Amino acid sequence: MKDYTAEQIGKEKPAVTLSLSDVPALLTDLSEKGYTVLPGFCDVHVHFREPGFSYKETIKTGSLSAAAGGYTDVCAMPNLDPVPDCVSSIGRQIEIIKKDAVINVHPYAAITVGRTGAEVVDIESLSPYAVAFSDDGSGVQDPAVMERAMTLAKRFGKVIAAHCEDNSLLRGGFIHDGDYAKAHNHKGICSESEWRQIERDIELAAKTGCKYHVCHVSAKESVELIRQAKKSGVDITCETAPHYLVLDDGDLIEDGRYKMNPPLRGVKDKEALIEGAADGTVDMIATDHAPHSAEEKSKGLEKSAFGIVGLETAFPVLYTELVRKNVITLERLVYMLDAAPRNRFGIKQSGLSVWSLDEKYKIDPQGFYSKGRSTPFDGKEVYGRHVTTILYKK
């Protein structure tokens, strides 16, 4: 077996695969060199765009980006072409994953056929292949459809991961319906468009008993609804993203790299999310890594596509803004990036991530492994440089 040293590991990033027998000696060497070794992270919400939109991202570039962010496992969302709504279409995605992924990529299946919200997929046949079920990018508008999906998911022990958005409340908005939108005469997306559907789904989850997970929570009302649902015994978890914990609509500028869905909301929303992260209401942090082409993100707030990249910036941004500023502990951050998502989605630990925590640098998207370059953290000074990601040999 190859005798890796700390110096060799640093040159072979973003990831290496090692036998478990090689790991103890390496960890000793890394520790002596001053590196910090953390678990390999798990992101339950990424968009790798393949098949169907490989000009934005591929399994190869997306998984390299994940490795460069310290992730050993990610869950890939189903807004693809073809949509993974049957065994043959998810099988096509799995073939690409087996061929090109440098870390573990777990595909979602759609909740509804074609992600149209009309007909629930064959959850039984898809369950052996899908980590969970989601129509991410679209909220399931019909409560009867969502109830049927939850009932089937409960039967087969699968998680329903919901993009919660009431289309009737969107009204053409593209940023948060807050002070910035009013000052710049922009159409806003109200928080109710998110929390109203969460409220509906909590009732359905309580009725069906399914494992229910709320994607990319952004609003203070959503946090409180989830807090109360947990107290009442609903089997519910949720995620938020790094940008919602660090930024708010006061940070907006007229640039597509600040446009995502849900949008950056107000200061009180950010504070509620931070409180939820600290007290356990917000279970985990997922990046919602959503790459687009440079052209698609170059049209300002109104016309640019929704979505930013996040895999390569998540840990350093959160470590800098939350841990070093004593908002949450490093242990709590690592739990939200590792154990919490693994526990909920049934994903085993598969490796380690190695960091130089005291190293300070500026984020430069031009050095990303991802095809996407659009991030609101471009040029931000952070601590915590990634050294490598270690995957255990299967």
URWO-V152678 format. One line per field, one symbol per residue. psi: psi as a letter, one per 40 degrees, with the letter a starting at -180 (. if undefined). Layout:
psi=???
//
This chain:
psi=ihgiidddddeeieiihiiddeddddddddddeeihhiihihhegiheehidfeddiidddddddddeeehehihhiegihihgeiddddddddddddddheahhhiiiidihefeedhhigdddddeehdahifiehihdhdddddddddddddefihhhhhhhhdeedfeieiigadddddefihihiddddddddddddddddddeihhhhigheiddddddddddddeehghiiiiidddediaeeeiigheeehihiihaiddddddddddddeedhdihidfhgiiidddeefaddeiihiiiedeedddddddddddefdiidddddddecddddddefhiheaiihigdehhihhhdeeididiehheehehhiighhdihhhhh.
//
